[in-house]
Amino acid sequence: MRNSLLLLLWLFVAHGYGQYTVVDVKIQGNERTKTNFIKKITKLKPGMELDSTLIAEDIYRLKRLPSVSHAYFQVFPANVENGYNVFYGIEENFTLIPFANVYTSNNDEFAFRIGLQEFNAFGNNVILGGFYQRDIFNSFGAHLRAPYLFSDKFGLAISYQDLITQEPVFLENGTADYKYNNESFEVLGLYEINFKHRLELGMNFFTEDYTYLFGSTDPNVPQALNVKKYLYKLIYNYDSIEYYYQYLSGFKSTLNFQYVHSASQQLPEFVIGFNDFTYYVRVGQKGNWANRLRLGLSSNMETPFAPFSVDNNLNIRGVGNTIDRGTGSIVLNTEYRHTLVDKNWFVLQSNVFVDGGSWRNPGGDFSDFSDNQNIRVYPGIGLRFIHKKIFNAIFRIDYGHGITKDAARGVVFGIGQYF
C-alpha cells in the first residue's frame, strides 16, 4: 500500500494534475469514526484543485489519529469535465482499551495501575479515560482530551488526579521515606499550527502533602509539609513521524516548560523544562531503530524533593524505583526492534536496548553530569506483543542489567512502547 501511494503521487505530479478539480471527497471504511469529523480535519475540499501535496498531508494526518490503523486514497474521474472524486479509505482501530501496569513499589510490595481509555469517544477522536492505582496507597485519576473540540485547530484537555505514593527522600545522612500526596486539576488549551506543529498552554492547580514515615531525619528537612501550588505549562510539539502499522520513521521533538508558584512564602518559585527528542529509522523490512534523548533542567535548589528522578518506569529500565533525584537530567534510550511474527492481527517483536543517563545533584553544578556516581548505563533485551487492530495494544516486557557502579538489574512491564 505504501508503494502504491508513492506511485500514485508521482503519477499525479508528473502529469501536472493541479489543473483538475475535486468534485467530491468521499470517506470509506469508517464505522465508528464520524464522516463529518474526518471531513472537518482534512484539508482537501470539493471545488479545490487536485493537489497531491494536500492529499499526502491528509493521509499523514489520518494515520496519526488513534482511531485509524491505516489510511489510503483513491482518485477516480467524475461525470464532470476535468473533475475527479477523491476517496479516503480508513482502516479503523478498536479504541476502547483497558490497560494495566504491574511493578514493585518502593518497599518491594506488589503495585499496579489499571484503567480504561476510549480513544474515539463520540466518533470524534476524543480521548476519555480513568485509572486506579495501588502503590502501597490508593490513587485515582481521570482525563478528557478533545484536540478538535472547537474547530479543526482548537481543542481542550482537562485532567484530575489524586496520587498517593511512598517516596524516598535522599538526605545527607541517609534515606527517609515519605507518604507523598499530589492532588491536581489541570486545564490546557490545544492549538494545531499545522499538521506537524502543535501547542498546548494552560494551568495546573495542585496540593503537595509530604508526611514522614520512617528512615533518616534532618533538622533542616520538615517531617510534614502541605502546600498549595499552581503552575503555568507550555508544551510545543513538532511531529514528523510516519506510521506504518508497528513501524515508525522520522523525527519528533516535545518541549515541556513549567513555571511553578507556591502559596507558601517558605518555598521559592522555580522553573522546570525538558525536551524529548525521538528519532526512528526503518531497517530493512522487519527492523526499526528507535532513539530518545531527554535534556532537562530546573531551578538548582538544594532540596531533597528535586523534580527529576531516576526510575525504571520512566527512563532507565532495570535501575529500580526512584533510586535518586536531581535538578538536571540527560537520558539517552536507544533500541533495535525486530519483528519476529507478523500475522493479520498479531505481531511479536523482539527488542535489544541500551538506556543511559546522568543527573545533576540538587544545588550542584554541570560537572555532576560527568561524575561516575551519577552515571547509569543499562543494556537489556525485551519482547513486544502487539495487536494490530487495537490502538496502542502493545504489551512490553524488558530486562535491564546495569554495567556501571552499584548497578542493579530488573524486569519492567508495561503497556505501549517504552518511547
Secondary structure, 3 states (H helix, E strand, C coil): CHHHHHHHHHHHHHCCHHHCEEEEEEEECCCCCCHHHHHHHCCCCCCCECCHHHHHHHHHHHHCCCCEEEEEEEEEECCCCCEEEEEEEEEECECEEEEEEEEECCCCCEEEEEEEEEEEECCCCEEEEEEEEECCCEEEEEEEEECCCCCCCEEEEEEEEEEEEEEEEEECCEEEEEEEEEEEEEEEEEEECCCCEEEEEEEEEEEEEEEEEEECCCCCCCCEEEEEEEEEEEEEEEECCEEECCEEEEEEEEEEEEEEEECCCCCCCEEEEEEEEEEEEEECCCEEEEEEEEEEEECCCCCCCCCEEECCCCCCCCCCCCCEEECEEEEEEEEEEEEEEECCCEEEEEEEEEEEEEEECCCCCHHHHHCCCCCEEEEEEEEEEEECCECCCEEEEEEEECCCCCCCEEEEEEECCCC
